[in-house]
Amino acid sequence: MIRHYFKLIWKRKRKNAFLFAELVLVFWVLIAAFSLGIFKFNFYSQPLGFEWKGVYRIYQPARLDSLELDRIKRELLSFPEIESVSYSVNVAPYLGNKWGNGNDLNGMSFNTFYLHADEDYGKAWTIPMHSGRFFSKEDLNNRYTPMVVNKVFVDKYLSDKEVLGYKFQFWLGKETEIVGVMKNFRFQGDFEEESPFAILPLNENLVKNCINIKTIPGTGPEIEKKLNDFFNSALKTSDFNIIKVEDQRNFKNKLTYVPLGIVGFIALFLIINIILGLFGILRYNVSKRVPEIGLRKALGATSSSIRNQFTGEMMVLAFSACVLALAFAVQVPFLTTLPFGWDVYGWGIGLSCLIVFTLVYFCSLAPSHEAAGILPARALHED
């Protein structure tokens, strides 16, 4: 029977060519859409390793002395709405700025992103620890520079070593000691892969131009006006930016939503065209094949066999398009480097096949049912 379906499709190849090409194209687009969507959703579903709700980031370019910084911090903590305040360099979650460092000294090879912050950074961003602790002011008096790393750093570079208390040269001639391991720290965004990351204490040579403020739950937008008035008075200038991290997160995520939305819109457009094309071709076939259907009915064919024939033709057409689409799709990972692995790509292929075959099947039900209801008398009358 399947061989017969192929013969019928080949006999009407000109009429089916456009639909066949659309099916091939929709396979490719759906594979790309599902693969990219699964790839990004896998990252989105992973823990961030920090809390962005109720956090504000204030950027001010001035180099303030330690006394002035301490005063600003004390006054901010006196606000009933503020839970924690921390200074850091201008590297923060969702910001887009990156500082990186790599080394290969004394047998310790690594490549990581990092930032400098004070001892309250973990409180300001609510960073959960996997082991150890965040560094404190007392650690700054030690011989070694304290460091906090994420678990990705440990898994990638120190999986066979005792991590807490491990000492190595982060910079040439400067020894550091790991005092804590963060569970996660995906500072680049919700849809980005977690990279090795390290947090080190601030020093006098760095400009502490980023103020991270954690507000208590339930704080409303009126805190922004209070912060604006406070910094206008404290800094004696308006050269600062108050950024709600939630807004920065939304903007960062839109950079992912837009390409996903474009691919999804193209896929939806093609799917609608497939639906219209299937209905159109099947109804045209039914109207042109009334004598054939009537003759088969007169010879004893059941309504079920007529219905299965029209549905089967479309399923075989979809299968042929799938084979051609996959013949090219499976070669893509060998021709170019994909950002995701074969497992994600395989899920994309599987879901696209499921969607297309389900779509073809359900779209062919109504015209097939119409064909199955044709009586021999109608076929004789039209003939």
N, C-alpha and C positions, 0 to 999 in steps of 0.2 A: 504493500500500500504506500509506503514512504517513497519507493521508487516511482510510483505513479504520481505522487505529489510533485516530485522533482520534475517529471516530464510535463505536467500541467504548468508549473511555474516557468519552465524553460520555453514552453510554447507561447506564453504570454510575457516574455522577458521585456519587451518594450514597454508594456503597460506597468510592469512591476519595477522597472529600473529606478524610477525616481524614489519610490518608497524604500527600495533596497538601499539606495545611497543614503537616504535619511536615517535608516536604521543603523548603518555602519557609523555614520557621523555621531548619532546620539549615543552609541556605545562608547566611542572615544571620549565624548564630553562627559558622560556619566562616570567613566573610569577616573578621569581627572578630578571631577568634582568630589566623588566619594573618597578617593585617595587623599586629596588635600584636606577634606573635611575631617576624616578619621585621624590624619596626622596631627592636625591642629587641636582636635578635641582631646587626644591623648595627653597633650601638654596641659590643656585647660583643666582637665580632671585631676591633675596632680596638685599636691599642696604647694602653696607659694613660699611658705616659711616666714611670712610676716603678715601683719594686719594693716590694711590700707584705710579701713573705715575710721573716720574721725581724725585722720592725720593731715597736718598742714606742713608744707615746706616753704620756708621763707628764704629767698636768695637775696643777699646783700653783698656787693663787691668790695666793701671797705675792709681794710685790715685793722681790726680793733685789738687793743691790748687786752691782756688777760683780766685785768681789774674790771674793765668795761664789759667784757663778755660775762664775767661772773655776776655783775650787777644786773645785766639784762636777763640772765637766766633766773636769778632770784625773784625779780619782779614778775616775770612770766609765770613762775610757779606759784605766785601769790594769787593768780587768777583762779577763782573757784571752778572754772570750766576746764582748766589745763591739768592734765595728769602727769605728763613728763615732757622734758625739754632736752634736746641733744644737739651738739654741734658736729658738723662733718664737712668734708670737702664737697664740692659740687658734683657728686656722683650719688645718684639715688634711684630707687625703683621707679620704673616707667619714664625716667628722664631721658634716656638715650645716650648719656655720656658714659664712656667706658675708660677705665684705666687698666692696663694689662702689664704683666711682668712674667718673664720666664727666666729660668736659670738651669745650669747643669754643673753644680759644684759639689764636691765631696760625695759624689755618688747619688745626689738627690736631683732628679730631673723633673721639672714641672713647668706648666704654663697656665696662668690663672688671671682672672680679673680680681680687682681689689679696690678698697676704699679706706680712707682714714676717718675715724670718728672718735668721740669721747666715750667714757665708760657708761653713759646712759643711752647709748644708741639702741641696745637690745630692748630697753624698756619703751623707748619712743616708738619702735616698730613692732613691739610684742613678738620678738623672735624666739621660738621654742628651741631649746637645746637638746641635742641627741645625747651628748655626754659632756662632762666638764662644766664650765661656766663662762660667762662673759668676763672680759678683763676688768680690773678695778684700778683705782688710783694707786693703790699700794703696789700693783704690778709694775708701774712705771719706774719705780725705784730699783727694780731688779737689774741684773746684768744683761739679761736677754729681753728683747722687745716682745711683749705678749701678742699673741695672734689668735684669732678665732677663724676657723674655716668651716665650710659646709661639708656634708657627708659625701658629696660628689667628689670633692677634692681628695678626701680620705680614700674612697673606693678606687680612684684613678691612680693615685700616686703613693698611698701609704697603706695599702690593704694588708700587707704582710708585716706591719710594724706596730709597736705600741704607740698610739697617737698622742695621748695626753702626756705632755712633758717632752715631746719630740722636738729636737733643736736642729735647725738648718739655716743656711744663708739665704734669706729672701732677697737681699741685695748684696752686692759684692762688699765684703768686709763687715757686714752687719748681721749678727746672729739673732734669730727669732725663736720663740718657743710657743708651741701650740698649747693653749690653756683650755680651749673649749671647741666643741664641734656642733654646728647648727644642723638641725634636721634637714632643712632646705633653705635655699635663698635664690629664688628665680627672679632676680631684680630686673631682667630685661622685659618681662611682661607675661601675661597670663597664657599666651599662645606660643611662647618661646621655650626652647629646651634649656634645662638647667645646666649651667657651666660651672666649673670649679671656681670658687670664690673665697676671698680672704678679707677679713676686717682687721685693721691695725690701728693703734692709737694715734691721735693727732700729735704733732710736735710743733715747736715754735717756728719752724720754717714754712709751715703751711698756712694758707689763708682759710680761716674757719668761716667760710661765706655761706654755708647752708645750715639753717636752723630748722630742726625737725621737731614739731610740736604734736603731741598726742593729747587729744581732748577726751573728756569723760563721755561715756555713752549718753545719748540724748541731747548733746549740745547742738543748738540750732545755728543757722547761717549768720546770726547776729555777732558771733565770735569774730567773723572776718572784719567787721567794722572796728571792733575793739582792738584787734591786732594791728589794723591799719593806723588807728590813732596812736597806739602805743609806739610803733616803730617810727612814725613821723616825729614823735617827741624824743624817743631814745636815740635815734640815729641823726637827728637834725637834718634830715634829707628825705626826699621822696624816691630816692634811687634804690628801690627794693621791690621785690615781687612776692606776693602772697599767693601760693598755689595750693588749692585743695587737691590732695592726691587722688581722690575719687574722680575728679574731673580729668586729671591727667591720665588716669587709667582708662577712662571711657574714650578719650581721644586716641590713646595708643591702641586700644582694641579695635577702633574703627578702621585702623590701617590694615587689620586682618579681615574685618567684616566686608570691606569693600571688594577685594578680589574674590572672596568666597561668594559674595552676592552676585558679582558679574558672571562667574562661572555657573552659579545656580540659575540665574535668569536665562542664560543661553540654553542650559539644559531644559528648563521649563518651556521655553519657546519651541525647542525641537520636539519635546514630548507632545505639546499641543498640536504641532504639525503632523506628528505621527498618528495621533488619535484621529484627526480630520482625514488624513490620507487613508488610514485603514477603513474608516467608515465609507469614504468615497469609493475606494477601489472595490470593497466587498459588495456594496449596493449596486455598483455598475456591473460587477460580475454576475450578481443575482439576476439583474434585469436582462442581461445578454444571454444568460444560460437557462432561461425558463424552459425552452424545448428539451434541453438535455436533462433538466431536473424532472420534468414531466415524464419523459421516456423511462428514466430510472425508476420513478414511482410506479409506472405502469408495469414494469418488469419485476416489481416486488421489493424495491428498495424501501427501507424504513426511514421515517423522519430522522431518527437518530443517526443513521449512516450518512444522510445528506448533511446534517448538522456537523458531523465529525469531519466530513470531507472539506468543507469550507474553513472550519477552524484549523484542521490539519495543514491545509495549504499555507495559511498565514504563519503557523508555528514553524513550518519547514522554511519558509522565507526568512523568518526571524533567526532561525538556527543558521542558515547560510550566511546571513549578514554578520552574525556573531562570530562564526569561524573566520571570515575575512577580517573582521575588526581585531580579533585576538591574534591573528597571524602577524599583524603589525604591532599590536600593543605589547606583546611579550618581548619584542626586540628593543623597546625603548630603554629599559634599564641597562642594556648592553651598549647602546649607542650614546647615552648621556648619563651623567651622575644625578640621580634623584635624591631629594632631601630626606626621603623615607626609605625603609627597607622593603624587602619582598613581602613580608607579612602584611604590611599596610596596603601595598599595591595589590596583593592577592585578594584582600577584603574588598578593595575598590572594584576589581574585576568581577568578583562574585556577586556583589550587590547590584552592579550595573546589569549583569545578566538576569538576575532575579526580577529587577524592575521592568526590563524590556519584555521578557517573556510573559510576565503577569499582565502587563499593559496590552500586549498583542492578544493574549487569550481573552481578556474581558471585553476588549473592543470588537472582537470577532463574534461574540455571543449573539448580539442582537441581529446582525445581518444573517448569520447562520440560522437562527431561529426563523427568520423571515423566509429563507430559502426552504427550510424544512416544511413550512406550511403551504407550499405551492402544490396545488392539486393537478392531476393529469388532465382534467377537463380544461383548466386554464391554459395549460401548455398547448393543447389541441386547438383552442380558440385563437391563441396568439399566433400559432403556426399557420 
